[in-house]
Amino acid sequence: MKKIQKKPYFIILFGLFLNIFSIHSQNNSEAATYNWLDRNLGVESLDFRNGPAHFNFDRTVDNQNRYYISNDFRNGSITYNNQNYYDLYLKYDIYADELILRPYTDSNNMQINLIKDNVGSFKLGNQKFVNLKNLSSTFKGGYYDETLNGDKSILYIKYFKEKNNTLKDNVFLIEYRLKYEFLLLKENTFTLINDKKEIIKLYPDKKRKINDFYFMNRDLKKDDPGLFMKNLMKYINNINL
């Protein structure tokens, strides 16, 4: 009788184990499943196939370009019409504020501008960008680098490039200059924080700390304003750099 009674308990425990294992592996396998489906069905089957072709005829000074970081495609993912797509070849045109997709086939040189209104967010490597669609007209709309802060505020960085035409060896070339705009979402309000004074207004009790950080990181502010601002927010919120 004792042996007969053990069987139901064993079956129940085994069932619970399978259920826990299934839940744990579900999230891990979701991206892999989407990758397999997308690659085997082809890019023409995906929801974002109707975007216009991307062309770039820029002739630039010193091989400059209009893109974020570089002209090369990087591995990334997107949320498009509330659907997640993983393991894509992407690059970000920060002059035109366009996200560009290269289809999977290596021999395919086609590049597609994804329809911006349908893009909720995307990732390039581990860096997340979100499409801020409902900002006040006083702020630039479009894609922003998103960083969560310890005080439940969110730092948004807008990368963009301005271009100037310059004459070099009797040829007109384009010269790009990288620019930044910084927004902080705090207590459900967006504030432009390009200026130190605006940051101090938001954190008046940390004025000395903010001034110290600016003084100690002058070179970083000049060389990489985006990283400077991310580190400043961490410093204000006592997050390890």
C-alpha positions in Angstrom: 0.0 0.0 0.0 2.8 2.4 0.8 4.4 2.0 -2.6 1.0 2.6 -4.3 0.6 5.9 -2.3 3.9 7.2 -3.4 3.1 7.2 -7.1 0.6 10.1 -7.1 3.0 12.3 -5.1 5.8 11.5 -7.6 3.6 12.4 -10.5 2.5 15.7 -8.9 6.1 16.7 -8.1 7.2 15.7 -11.6 4.4 17.8 -13.1 5.4 20.8 -11.0 9.0 20.5 -12.1 8.0 20.4 -15.7 5.8 23.5 -15.2 8.6 25.5 -13.5 11.1 24.4 -16.2 8.6 25.5 -18.9 8.1 29.0 -17.4 11.9 29.5 -16.9 12.7 28.5 -20.4 9.9 30.3 -22.1 11.5 33.7 -21.9 14.9 32.4 -23.0 13.4 30.6 -26.0 11.1 33.4 -27.1 13.8 35.4 -28.9 15.3 32.3 -30.4 11.9 31.2 -31.7 11.3 34.6 -33.3 14.8 34.6 -34.8 14.2 31.2 -36.5 10.8 32.2 -37.9 12.0 35.5 -39.2 15.1 34.1 -40.8 13.3 31.1 -42.4 10.3 33.1 -43.6 12.4 35.9 -44.9 12.3 39.7 -44.4 9.5 40.1 -47.0 7.1 38.3 -44.6 7.7 40.7 -41.7 5.4 43.5 -40.7 7.9 46.2 -41.5 8.6 45.2 -45.1 6.7 48.3 -46.5 9.2 50.9 -45.4 10.9 53.0 -48.2 14.3 52.2 -49.5 17.2 54.0 -47.8 19.8 55.8 -50.0 22.9 57.8 -49.0 24.7 59.8 -51.7 26.7 62.0 -49.2 30.2 63.1 -50.2 31.8 64.0 -46.9 34.9 65.5 -45.3 37.3 62.9 -43.9 34.9 60.0 -44.3 32.4 61.5 -41.9 28.9 60.0 -42.0 25.3 60.8 -40.9 24.9 57.7 -38.6 25.1 57.0 -34.9 28.6 55.7 -34.1 29.4 54.4 -37.6 28.1 53.5 -41.1 28.2 49.8 -40.3 25.1 47.7 -39.5 25.0 46.4 -35.9 23.1 43.6 -34.3 19.9 44.8 -32.7 16.2 44.3 -32.0 13.0 46.4 -32.5 9.5 46.7 -31.2 7.4 47.4 -34.3 3.6 47.6 -34.1 3.9 46.1 -30.6 5.7 43.0 -32.0 9.2 42.2 -31.0 11.8 41.3 -33.7 15.3 40.1 -32.7 18.7 39.6 -34.2 18.3 42.2 -36.9 20.9 44.2 -38.8 20.3 47.9 -37.9 21.9 51.3 -38.1 20.6 54.7 -37.0 20.7 57.8 -39.3 20.8 60.6 -36.7 20.8 63.3 -39.3 17.4 62.3 -40.7 16.3 60.5 -37.5 15.6 57.2 -39.3 16.1 53.6 -38.2 17.5 51.5 -41.1 17.2 47.8 -41.6 19.3 45.5 -43.8 17.5 42.3 -44.7 19.1 39.0 -43.6 20.6 37.8 -46.9 24.2 38.8 -47.0 24.1 39.3 -50.8 21.1 41.7 -50.5 22.3 45.3 -50.5 18.9 46.7 -50.0 18.4 49.0 -47.0 15.0 50.0 -45.6 13.9 53.0 -43.6 11.5 51.6 -41.0 8.2 53.6 -40.7 8.9 55.7 -37.6 5.3 55.9 -36.4 5.3 52.1 -36.1 8.5 51.8 -34.1 8.1 51.8 -30.4 11.7 51.2 -29.4 14.9 49.5 -30.6 18.2 48.3 -29.3 21.7 48.6 -30.8 23.7 46.1 -28.8 22.7 46.8 -25.2 21.7 50.4 -25.8 18.0 51.1 -25.8 16.3 53.9 -27.9 12.6 54.8 -27.6 10.4 56.8 -29.9 9.0 59.8 -28.0 6.0 60.6 -30.1 4.0 63.0 -27.8 6.5 65.5 -26.7 5.9 69.2 -26.5 6.8 71.2 -29.6 9.6 72.8 -27.6 11.5 69.5 -27.7 12.8 67.5 -30.5 10.7 64.4 -31.3 11.8 61.0 -32.4 14.3 58.5 -31.1 16.0 59.0 -27.8 18.6 57.0 -25.9 16.9 55.9 -22.6 18.6 55.5 -19.3 16.8 54.7 -16.0 18.0 56.5 -12.9 17.8 55.4 -9.3 15.4 58.1 -8.3 12.8 56.8 -10.7 13.6 59.5 -13.2 14.6 58.7 -16.8 17.3 60.4 -18.8 16.7 60.7 -22.5 19.5 61.7 -24.9 18.8 62.9 -28.4 21.7 62.4 -30.7 21.6 64.4 -33.9 23.9 65.8 -36.5 24.0 69.2 -38.3 25.6 69.4 -41.7 27.5 72.2 -43.4 28.7 72.4 -47.0 32.3 73.1 -47.4 34.5 73.6 -50.5 37.6 71.4 -50.6 39.8 71.1 -53.7 37.1 72.7 -55.7 34.6 70.1 -54.6 31.6 70.7 -52.3 31.6 68.2 -49.4 29.4 67.7 -46.4 30.8 68.2 -42.9 28.7 66.7 -40.1 28.8 67.9 -36.5 27.5 65.7 -33.7 25.0 67.4 -31.3 23.1 66.4 -28.1 19.9 67.3 -26.4 19.2 66.0 -22.9 15.7 65.5 -21.4 14.9 64.3 -17.9 11.5 62.8 -17.1 11.0 63.4 -13.4 7.6 63.3 -11.6 5.9 62.8 -15.0 7.4 66.1 -16.3 10.0 66.5 -19.1 12.7 69.1 -18.5 15.4 70.1 -20.9 18.7 69.8 -18.9 21.3 71.0 -21.5 22.4 73.6 -18.9 23.8 72.9 -15.4 21.5 75.5 -13.9 18.4 73.4 -15.0 19.9 70.3 -13.3 20.5 72.2 -10.1 16.8 73.5 -10.2 15.7 69.9 -10.2 18.1 68.8 -7.4 18.7 72.0 -5.3 19.9 69.9 -2.3 22.7 68.5 -4.4 24.1 71.7 -5.9 27.5 71.2 -4.4 27.7 67.6 -5.6 26.7 68.6 -9.1 29.3 71.4 -9.2 32.0 69.0 -8.0 31.1 66.5 -10.7 31.3 69.2 -13.4 34.7 70.3 -12.1 36.1 66.8 -11.9 34.9 65.7 -15.3 35.6 68.6 -17.6 37.4 66.5 -20.1 34.7 63.9 -20.3 32.1 66.6 -20.9 34.1 67.8 -23.8 34.9 64.4 -25.3 31.7 62.5 -24.7 28.8 64.7 -23.5 26.4 61.7 -23.6 28.5 59.6 -21.2 29.1 62.6 -19.0 25.4 63.2 -18.5 24.7 59.5 -17.8 27.5 59.4 -15.2 26.2 62.6 -13.7 22.8 61.1 -13.1 24.4 58.1 -11.5 26.5 60.3 -9.3 23.5 62.3 -8.2 21.6 59.2 -7.3 24.6 57.5 -5.6 24.8 54.7 -8.2 28.3 53.2 -8.7 29.9 54.3 -11.9 
